[in-house]
Amino acid sequence: MLLIGSEAQPFAKTGGLADVLGALPPALQRLGWDATVVLPRYHGVSAGTLSRTFPVSVGGYTRTAGFYEAPLADHARAVLVECPDLYHRDGFYGADGVDYPDNPRRFAFLVRAALEYAAKRGTAPDVIHAHDWQAGLAPVYLKTVYAAHPVLGGTPSVFTIHNLAYQGLFESDWLPRVDLGWDQFAVDRLEFYGHISFLKGGLTDAQLITTVSRRYAEEIQTPAFGFGFDGVLRARAGALVGILNGIDTQEWDPARDPFLPAPFGAEDLSGKRAAKIAVLKRYGITADETSLTRPLVGMVSRMVAQKGFDLIEAALDRLTALDATFLVLGTGEPRYQEMWRALAVRYPDRIGARIGFDESLAHLIEGGADMFLMPSRFEPCGLNQMYSMRYGTVPVVHGVGGLADTVTDVSSGNAAANGFVFTDYTPEALLGTLARAFSTFGNAPSWHALQAAGMQQDFSWDRSAQEYVKIYRRAIGLRAEGKGHTDGS
């Protein structure tokens, strides 16, 4: 089992992709699949032991790559591809807000290196699992460059979309420079509105496509969420499956979280009060009876419009009038960072803002908050709502993507209700849902029932990995039947 992606914990991380590629291989290993994930060995990464070196070529560009093997949990492993010319840079994808102009070569090289590494082991992987646009050429190469390869020929591939908004769009003159012919510049191939899209390559040539929640798999087949790819995805609807991401239940466990002042669990939530006191103090807010009685709303997020910060901005005057405390941690667009900084200065007793990222503070917010706000415009999966429920922190979310798949509104009448959901993306809907949450917070038995329902959910990677195994077996079955891939027909 070979997985290919641009980042993985604990080696390199900018977002949820790294969490997936750090946790999925060990979970697959526990299910009996020998799992290896391949990613670049970026500047500053010292992990791994050099296992081999050999030249890798892409479109006439040839460099000797080093392959560093590093153990992951449960005997899974990572292989980090060393190529200083391509990967020893300040950022993974760009610098100062500008993408590196040779990103097509950088990630085509990664895919070629991963495939050559697999070929030199002498036995083809059962499945090659490519993640996001950076690995989108893996299914394409298997259908073209490696179609008749003595080891890799016929190897099935699965392609996972983590966020359809990132599409790997480049000028068409990159085709020969990544070893692809001009026949690929066609509407049913990689062409996308005058450019080529690495993402589209993965969507077109993989045997099966997955994305990171069931609802998101439905949403991306519509113009509203499809970012121009909804037609491609509808054409392949029969090959598209949504599998909810898991979370690391060892790292995110209130019963043994080293960042919390006291452990707690579903049977005894008393340690949650200690966490609330601690997180208020971290933000310089007095932890008196008034602030402890008031609902505490936490956010750990990128400060961008996708995450609902435009909605918060539109509701700001009414939001700050609510009798609640808001604690925010994250980075993003300067306008939203400055918005929260100014609010913290204006309302020092009820609003706290930290610009940046702090792992210990993220855990403390999850542990100490009463509610966690995720008003995302779209959300492929989302992880923080799952962390929150595990910590007895009730999520308040916009009902899209993975948020809709994991949070059930209290008004639904469902015995498993575990949070508050609004469906209209409007300030009024956001404020009304927060008002419902605050009202329920004042009813201790009802609130404790919501906390208990969330803490009983199974969001482990073992559950998710079982679903991926079903997909792998299906892809292998398609190969055995001699089918290149399946579509909606």
Stockholm file with secondary structure:
# STOCKHOLM 1.0

chainA/1-489         MLLIGSEAQPFAKTGGLADVLGALPPALQRLGWDATVVLPRYHGVSAGTLSRTFPVSVGGYTRTAGFYEAPLADHARAVLVECPDLYHRDGFYGADGVDYPDNPRRFAFLVRAALEYAAKRGTAPDVIHAHDWQAGLAPVYLKTVYAAHPVLGGTPSVFTIHNLAYQGLFESDWLPRVDLGWDQFAVDRLEFYGHISFLKGGLTDAQLITTVSRRYAEEIQTPAFGFGFDGVLRARAGALVGILNGIDTQEWDPARDPFLPAPFGAEDLSGKRAAKIAVLKRYGITADETSLTRPLVGMVSRMVAQKGFDLIEAALDRLTALDATFLVLGTGEPRYQEMWRALAVRYPDRIGARIGFDESLAHLIEGGADMFLMPSRFEPCGLNQMYSMRYGTVPVVHGVGGLADTVTDVSSGNAAANGFVFTDYTPEALLGTLARAFSTFGNAPSWHALQAAGMQQDFSWDRSAQEYVKIYRRAIGLRAEGKGHTDGS
#=GR chainA/1-489 SS CEEECSCBTTTBCSSHHHHHHHHHHHHHHHTTCCCEEEEECCTTCCCSEEEEEEEEEETTEEEEEEEEEEECGGGCEEEEEECHHHHCSSSSSEETTEECTTHHHHHHHHHHHHHHHHHHTSSCCSCEEEETGGGTHHHHHHHTTTTTCTTTTTCCEEEEESCTTCCCEECGGGTGGGTCCGGGSSTTTTEETTEEEHHHHHHHHCSEEEESCHHHHHHTTSTTTSTTCHHHHHHTGGGEEECCCCBCTTTSCTTSCTTSSSCCCSSCCHHHHHHHHHHHHHTTCCCSHHHHHSCEEEEECCBSGGGTHHHHHHTHHHHHTSSCEEEEEECBCHHHHHHHHHHHHHCTTTEEEEESCCHHHHHHHHHHCSEEEECCSCCSSCSHHHHHHHTTCEEEEESCHHHHHHCCBGGGCCTTCCBEEECSCSHHHHHHHHHHHHHHHTSHHHHHHHHHHHHTCCCBHHHHHHHHHHHHHHHHHHHHTTCSCCCCC
#=GC SS_cons         CEEECSCBTTTBCSSHHHHHHHHHHHHHHHTTCCCEEEEECCTTCCCSEEEEEEEEEETTEEEEEEEEEEECGGGCEEEEEECHHHHCSSSSSEETTEECTTHHHHHHHHHHHHHHHHHHTSSCCSCEEEETGGGTHHHHHHHTTTTTCTTTTTCCEEEEESCTTCCCEECGGGTGGGTCCGGGSSTTTTEETTEEEHHHHHHHHCSEEEESCHHHHHHTTSTTTSTTCHHHHHHTGGGEEECCCCBCTTTSCTTSCTTSSSCCCSSCCHHHHHHHHHHHHHTTCCCSHHHHHSCEEEEECCBSGGGTHHHHHHTHHHHHTSSCEEEEEECBCHHHHHHHHHHHHHCTTTEEEEESCCHHHHHHHHHHCSEEEECCSCCSSCSHHHHHHHTTCEEEEESCHHHHHHCCBGGGCCTTCCBEEECSCSHHHHHHHHHHHHHHHTSHHHHHHHHHHHHTCCCBHHHHHHHHHHHHHHHHHHHHTTCSCCCCC
//
